[in-house]
Amino acid sequence: MRAGAGSGRRHGGTAAGLFGASLLVAATVLGAGGAFAQPSAPPSGSASPGGPGTGGTRGDQDESNGRRGDREDRGDKGDKGDKGDREDRGEESGRPGSSGSGSARPTTTPPSTAASGPSTTGSASTSPSPSASASSSASASASASAKPSAVARPAPAGAVLAVAEAGPGAGLPTAQGLQQALATVLTDQNLGTVGLAVADAADGQLLYGKGENTAATPASTTKLATSVAALSLIPGDTRLATRVVKNAATGGITLVGGGDPTLTALPADQVQIAGVPADPDTAPASLDALARQTAAALKAAGTTTVVLDYDVTLYTGPLLHKNHDAENIAAVTPLMVDEGKVDPKSLADAPARVTDPPGAAAESFANLLKAQGVTVQGKAKAAAAPAAADAPVLGRVDSPTMARLVERMLTTSDNTLAEAIARQAAIAARQPAAFEGAATAVTQELTRLGVPMTGVVLNDGSGLHPGNAIPPAVLVKLLALAASAQHPTLRPVLTGLPIAGFTGTLGKRFGAGSGAADAAGLVRAKTGSLSGVNTLAGTVVDADGRQLAFALMTRTAAPVDTARAAMDRVVARLAACGCR
């Protein structure tokens, strides 16, 4: 179908478009849907259901609700005051961005596939559990704020992932067709320097490029590389364990950090992500549940007073990111609660972080033990040596599965969680669990997967580092791998992508007045921004129903909201045409 025909159909089908777009919300991390595989139930002792830890690192979240702009991946603190520039802040409630969302196009649903793999992490901090069945429908609370005309029961995640049913006469867009369709929007001066790659999502075939092999600053689209490598190295049903063990040397107990930054000290009914409760599949591990288990074991042995220390030896290297500001990212340690927030209930864009996350976690744990009738003597300190591998376990709680953690990290662009996942990849690859080791592990695994790494430079897992470099063609290769039938374990990379106008960091983009509203619901993409840098990489369904992968990378002095709107119009033009 030609561009004009596709555009006409979309304009004529607003109601259908809203309905269809609302179905796309099914795969968001905030609902029960997501990756093809339903995570296995947590082992006994896991957190009670209640929802993911409060909000994640707001290094690039929540452009909505009148919050400050442009925090995402802030390498330049002087840039923080730019209104609307807080990386792709999106509301995660499943609310449409506008009533002008584009019409849905028919898709085929691929068979469900378990989101797990054969590799193991080689770390005591992870606990693989059996693969599980296909995803259930998303939580109704995720779309509670949707307009009535857009409310629909979410469809299975597979409907989001499929390469659309294009029909026997539909062919691939051509380079000439894409060039003609994009010529006007790509000359928008607000884009500045542009790098663009467009590929067929079915097989990764590059269809059109503009500086596609020129490395550019990826900002938070770095998280795509982190996610692909992590899910390739680590089974998707792996959970990160936080344990309490007996300490033979001190006669006390040791709280052992397993690398789960989503561990929460909040009661289950107070736990939210960006103000939205989550279903049991995404509920974080509970520190209170761990304290209850530990207190019960101690009292059963006749102990009501103990000495407490904590083990954070899982990670090595610097605690602080190069661009650490105690807001966009916490100190990177294997033990923390509520991602190191000073106020665990804070919904601020970039909440204040505690200076000593492990110490704060141990203090919270001691208070919870006291509530259970067990007194901790003195103040908890770092353990003198790692906990013994055979130390008796008094309590244990487990995170959501790695597949769910990846989805949450991508949807909300969570910097702290991204660095934790990168370190798990390092452990699995037998690299040091530090910034450098994680970057090495990701680079090596992507190379093994056949990703062309010429020009790629990685310094972290989150994209906060301004020295990272990735060409647009590499980003579309990562997306194509995630869509490939040969790599079903990578599906959470796609299901975690924010939905334009609906979820995560795209929740307030592609809205009315943007010139891109017709593409709302048809685009799923990872956002990224640093000072003067804006990136967008994901998938879009074109007018012929074919799914395309794209990566758009810009560097500009234009106001961030203006630059993003110009980018959204480029992607909307892809949605509007068959481009043959």
N, C-alpha and C positions, 0 to 999 in steps of 0.2 A: 504494500500500500504506500502511496506517495505521501509526502509530508502534509499536503493540504487535506487529503482525505483523513489521515490520522487525526489531524487537529480538529477537523469538523466533528468527527465522531466523539472526541473527548469533550468538546464544548456542548455537544448535544446530550451528553449523558452524565450530568453533574450528580444526580441522585445515585445513579449506579456507581459512579466513581467514588463517592463517599462511602458507599457500602463496601465496594471492593477494597478501597484503601484501608478501611477499618479492619478488614480481614487480615491485612498484612501485619497488624499489631500482634498477631498470634505468637510470633517467634521472639518477641522482645524478652529480655532477661527478667523483666518484672513480672511476667506471667508464668504459668506453669509450663508453657511451651518453650521452644527454643531449639536446641540441637535436635537432630533426629532421635537421639537416644534419650530416654527418660532416665535420670540419674537413679542409681540404686539407693535404697533407703540407708540412712546413716547407721553405722554400727551402734550397738547399745551404748548409752552414755553420751550420745550426741545431744546437741542443743534441742530444746523443745521448739516446735514451729513458732514462727512469729514474724520473720522477715529478715532481709539482709541487713547488715550493719549500717548504721545511720549514714547514709549518703555517700560513702566512699570519699576519696580524695577529690575535692571540688576544684582540682586544678583546671578542669575545663568543663564545668557543668552549669546547668540552670541559667540560661540566658533569660528565662522567664521570671515572673514574680517580681519584676522591678529591681533585680539585684544588680550589683556592679558588673561592669563589662570587662572583657578580655583578660581573664586570669589564665586561660588555658596555656599550660606549658610556659609560664612566664619566665623567660631567661632575662628579661629586662624589667626590673622592678619599676622603672620610671614610666613604663607603659601601662601600668595597672589601672590608671584612672580613666582609660578610654571607655566611655559608656558603650555597652553592647559588644565589647571586644573580648569578653571573657570566653575563652574558646568555645564557640559553638554551643553556648549554653542552651540546653533544651529541657523542656519539661517532660517527665517520664510517666505521665499519667495516662497516656494513650489518647490525649485530646487532639483533635485535628487542628492544623494550623489555620485553616480557613475553610469556608463553605465552598470554595472553588476548587477543591481537590479534583485531580484528574480522574477520568473514568478507568475502571479496572479493565484489564485485558485478560483473555482466557489463558490459563496455564495448565500444564500437566503436573501431576504430583508424583515425584519419584518415590520409589519404595523406601520405607524406613530403614535406617542403617545405624547400627550401634556406634556411638561416639566413643570408642575406646580403641586402643592399639596395643601392640605386643610389647612395647618397650616398658621398662621400669625405671624408676628414678634413682634407685640405688641409695635412697635416703630413708632413715627411720622416721622421718617426718611425714611421709606419705603412706597412705593406706589404700591400695587398690581394692575395689569391691566389684562384684559381678556386674557385667553389662546388663542394661535394662531395656525395657520395651519402648515403643514410640511415644513421643511427647503427648501429654494431655493438653486440653485447651487452656488458654491463658486465664489467669484470675480475673474475675469480673471487676475487682477493684482497680485493675490497671487501666480500665476505660471508664471509670465512674464519672469522670468529668467531661466525657465526650458529649457533643451536641446530640440531641435525640435523633436527628436524621442520620447521624453517622454511627449510632450504636448498633453493633451486630455481634453475635457470638463468634469469637475468633476461630479461624480455620486452623487445621493442623499446620505445623511449621513447614512441611513439605511444599505447600502451595506457594510459599515465599521463595523457595530455593530453585524451583524448576526452571529450566530454560523453557520459555513460553511456547505454546503450540502455535506454530507459525503458519501451518497449512502448506499444501504441496507446492503452491506457487511462490511462496515467500523465500527470498534469497538473502544472503548477507548484504549489509550495507557496503557500498563501495567507497574507496578512498575519495573519488571525485564527488560522490553524493554527500559524504560527510563534510568535505571541504566546502562545498557550496552551502550546505545547511548552517555551518558554523562560522562562515566568513565574517558576517556582520557582528555577531556577539563576541568573537575573539578579538575584534579591533577596539573593544571598549577600553579606553585609557585607564579606567579604574582597576583593570586587571594587572597593569604593569608588565613585568616579565612573566611569560607564561610557558609552562611545560604541560603537554597534554598527550595522553595515550588512550586510545579506544580499541577494545578487543572484543572478539566473540567470547562470551563467558563459557560457552560450551567446550571450547578447546584451546582458548587463549590466543587464537590467531589474531595478530595485530592488524587492525583495519585502517587506522589513521593515527598519525602522530605529528606533533609539533614540538620539537626539542625533547622527544620522548626518551632519548638515551642520554640526556644531559642531567647529571645528578643535581638535585635541589634539596633545600632544607625540608624535611618531611614533617616536622613538628609531630603531632600526635598520630599521624598515619604510620609512624614507627611502630605503633602498637600492633599493626597488621603483621609485621615481621615477627614480633615477639610472640604473637598468638599462633601463627603457623608453625614456628619452630617448637614452641612448647607443646602443642597438641600432637606434633609429629613425634616428639621425644617421650611424652608422658601419656599413659592411658587416660582417656577422657573421664573415666569414673573414679580416678584417684582423688582421695581426700587428704587434706593436710591436718595432721593430728597435733593437738596441744595436750600434754600429759603432765601428771604429777607422779613422781617416783620417790621411793625412800632413798635417803642419802646415807650410805653406810659410814662415810667419813665423819659426818657431823651428828648423826643420829636423828637428823631432822628430815625435812622433805624438800624436794626441788621441783619448781615449776619449769617445765621444759618447753621452750618455744619451738614450734614446728613450721614457722613461716606463714601463718594465717593472719593477715592484717584485718580480716573481717570479724574475728572473734569479738564478741560484744559483752559488755557488762550490764547492758540494759535489760529490763524485763521484756519478755517476748512481745507483750502487747504494745511496747513503745518503740520497737525496732522498725525503721523505715529506710527506704532509699529515696531520696529527694521528695520526701513527704508521702510516699506511696508504700503501703504494706506489701509484703511479698508472700508467696505461697511457701509451703514447707520445703519444696525442692531448692529454693534459693535462701532459706533461712540460715543465718550464720550460726556457728557454734556458740554456746552460752557459757560464759565464765561462771555464772551462778550454778549451772548444772555441774560443772567441774568441781566447784567448791562443795556442793552437796555430796557428790560421790566421794570426795576426799575425806570430808568430815565423817561420813558414815563408816568408811574403812578405818579411820583413826580411832573413832569411839568404839568400834567393834573390838579393837585391840587394847582398849582401856586407856587411850591417849587423848587428852584434852588440851595439852599445851605442847607447841612445837616450835622449832626454829625453821624459818623458811629462807631459801635462796632461790635464784633463778639461773637457768642455763640458756645463753644466747649464742652458743658456739657454732650453730648451724651455718651462720654467715661469717664471711671474712671481709677484710678491706674496710674502706671508709664508710661511716654511717650516713654521711650527708652527701646528697647530690651536689654536683657542681653549682647548680642554680637553686639550691635549697633556700627557701624563704620562710620556713615554718608555717606555711599556709597551703600552697599548692601541693606540697608533698611533705610527708612526715620523714623523720629519720628512718632509714631503712634497716630495720632489725627484725629478727625472726619471732619476737614476742612483743605484742602490743594489743591493746583493745580499742575497738571503735576507731581504727586507723590513726590512733594517737591524737584524737581531738581533745582539746581542753573541755569543750562542752559536747558530749557524745550525741546530743539531740540537735545540735546546730544544723541549720539548713543554709548557712552562709555559703557564698560562692567558694571562698577559700578560708575555711575556718582556722582559728588559731590552733597550733599543735603544741603538745607538751614537749619539753626539752629532753626528757628521759622516758621514752615510751616503755621500756622494760620495767623500770622502777615503778612507773605509774600503774602498769598492769599488775605487778606483784602487790602493790599497796591495795588495789581494788580487790585482789584475790584474798588478801589477809582480812579485809573488812567483811567479805562474804563468808569466810570461814568463821569469823567471830559471830556472825548472825546464826551460824549453825552450831554454836557452842564449843568452838575450838579457838583457843587463843594463840596468836603468833607472838613469840617473844622478840622484842626489839624490832628493828627495821630490816626488811629483806634486802639482801645484797647479792651481787653477781656471784655465782658459784665459782669456787677456786679451780674446779676442773669439770670437764663435761660429765654429764650423768652417765653412769655405767650402763652398757647396753643391756645387761641382765638385771638391772635394778627393778625390784618389785613395783608394779604399777598400781597406784592407789586411785587414779581417776584418769579419764581420757574423754575428750570431745573432738569431733571432726567437722571440718569445713564442708560447704557444698562441694560438689564434684568439680574437677578441673574444668570440665566443659562449661558448667554454670559460672565459674569464676571468670573464665575468658569472656563469656557473653556479657556479664556485668561490667567488666573492665572496658569492653569496647563500647557498650551502650552509653555509659556514663563518662567515658574517657578518664578513668581513674588512674592517676599517676602512681600512687602508693601501691595499689594492687598490681599494676603493670610491672613495677620493679620486683615485687614478690614473685610473680609468675616467671619473670626472667631468671630469677635466682633458682627456682625449681628446675628450669630448663638447664641451667648450669650444673646443678647437682646431677641431673639425669645424664648429662654429657661428660661427667667427671671433670668438670672445670671448677675453679674456685667460685664460691657463691658470693661474688662481689660484682661491682659494675663492669669491670674489665672481663671477668670470667663469663658473665652472662652475655656480654656482647660477642665474645669469642664463640660461645656455644650456639647462639642464634646464627651467626655467620656460617659456622661449619655445617649446621643442620640444613640451612637454606641451600648451601652449595651442594650437599648430598641429594637434596630434592630436585636439583637441576635448575635452580633459580640463577639467572645470569647476575653475577655479583660485581661486575665491572662498575666502578664508580661508587659502590656502596660503602659507606662508613658508618659504623654504629658505635656509640659511646654509652648507651643506656638502653633500657627497655621501654621507657615511657615516651620518649620524644622531647623531653624537656631540654636536652642538650642541644645548643644551637650548632654544634659541630657535626651533627648527624647529616648524612647525605644519601639520598636514594633517587634514582631516575624514575620518571613516571612509568616507563615500560616494566620496571621491576615490580611496582605496586600492582599493576594489572596482572602480572604473572602470579603474584601471591593470591589474588582474588580468583584467578582461573584454577589454581591448584585447589583452593577451598571448594570450588564448584565441581571439581573433577570426580567422576565415578571411581577413579583409582585411589582417591584419598577421602573416603567417607568420614574418617576421624577428624577432618578439618572443618566439618560443617558448622560448628559453633562460630567460626570466623564470619560466616555469612549471617547466621541467625542473630549474632550479637550486634550487627550493624544497625545504627539508628535509622528510623524510617522518617523520610522527609515529611515535615508537618505534623508528625505524630509523637515520636519518642526520642528520648535521650538528647544528645547535643544537636539534633536536627529538629527538635520539637517546635521551635519558633522560627524556623526557616521555611522557604517555599510557601509563604503565606500570601494573603491578599495584598496587592500593591507591590509585590516583589517582581512581578513580570514572569514568575516561575511557578505560580500556583497550580497550573494544570499538571505539573509533575509531582505534586504532593501525593504520597502513597505509592508512587511508582519508582522512587529512588530510595535505595538503602546505601548509606555511605558513612565512612569514618571521617571525622573532621579533624582539623589540626590548625593551630595558630601559634605563632610567636610574634615578636615585634616585627611588623612589616611583612610577615609570612602568613599566608592562608592556603590550606590544602584541603582537598576533598577526594576521596577514593572509595569507589563502591560499585554497585550495579544499578542498571536502569533498564526498564522494559520499553522498547521502542514501539512505534506505531504499528509495526507488523507483528508485535507480540514476541519479538526476539529479545533475549536478555543479553545486554552488553556490559562489559566491565570497563571502567574508566578510571583515570587518575588525572586530576587537575591540580597543578601546583603553581602558585603565584608569589611574586614578591613585589610589593607596591607601597607607595606612600599614601594611598587613598585611605580615608576613614574605614575602619574595619567593617562596619555594617554595609557601607557602599561597595566595598570589595567583595564581600560575601554575596550580596545580591547579584552582582555581575557574574560571579561564578555560578550561582544557582541558575541564572538564565542560560548559561552555556549548557548545563546538564539538562535543563528543561527542553532545549532545542534538540538534544539527542532523543528525548522521550517523544518529541512531536513528529519525528520523521522516520520513514523507512530508509531514506538516504541511498537509494539505488540508482 
